[in-house]
Amino acid sequence: MPERWQKLRICRTCYTLNNGGSRVKAKREYTVVIERDEDGFYVATVPELRGCHTQAKNLDTLMKRVREVIELCLEDGESPEPMELVGVQRIAV
């Protein structure tokens, strides 16, 4: 795996009703692709949510911001597009 990117799964907490009618936490997972730009910033993109991306100087801050931006994208009515990440390859041209 190239050093400049990582694939992470981020969960969003949702609530569903169980048979007794009480709320139960359910999580939805999103794929997050992380790259490092030329200035050293980490840039995260959530491919399932169009336009959903953020950046930070360190990974701890980035992960906090990724969770926040996913919530914001979903609040704005963005519908997740189903996708399956098959892999990433580098190619020299």
N, C-alpha and C positions, 0 to 999 in steps of 0.2 A: 504494500500500500504506500503510495507516495507520501512523503512527510508533510506536504503542504495541505493535505485535506484529510478529513476524518468523516466517517458516517456515524451519526448518533440517532437514537430513537428518543423522541420527546413524547411524553404522555400528557394529554389534556384530560382533566377530571370532568366527568359528566355525571348526571344523576338519573337513575332509572328507578322505577317502582318495583319492589319484589311482590310476591304473592300476598303478603300481609298488608301491602299498601304503604309500607315505609320506604323512605328514600335510601338507596344503596349507591355507593360510588362506583362508577364504571369509568375506565380510562380509554381514550382513543390515542393511538400512536401515530406519530408523524416522522418521516425521515428528514433529517437535517444534514445538509452537506456543508462542511466547514473548510474554507480555504484561508490562506494567509496572503495578504496583498503586499505590494512592493514597499509599503510604508510600515509593515509589521503588524497591521491590524488583522484580526480574525474576522472573516466575513461569513455569516451563516445564511443559507437559503433553504426554504422549505418548499420543495418542488410541488407538493400537492396543493399548496395555496399560492396562487398566482400573485406576484408582487410582495410576497412575505419574506423579508430579509432584514438583517440588522448587522451591526459590527461592534467590536470592542477591542481594547488593547490586550485583554487577558481572557482566558477561557472561562473562568468563574463568572465574570461579568457578562460574557457573551451568552452563557447558558441561561442566566437570569433574564437577559433581554430577549432571547429566543422564546422563552415561555410567554413573556409579556406580548411580543409581537404576534404570536399565534393566537392568543386570546383576542387581541385587537382585530386581526384579520377575520376571525370568526364572528366577532361582534358586528363588523361591517357587512356581514351577510355573505362573505366569501364561502363558497361550497368546496369542500375538499374534492379534488379530482383523483379518482382511483389510479394508483400507479404501483408498479413493482420495480424496485431498484434492482437491476440485474448485475450491474457492476460498472466500474470506471476503468478506462484504459488510457494509457499515454501512447501517442504515436508520433514518430519523428517524420517530418516532411521537408 
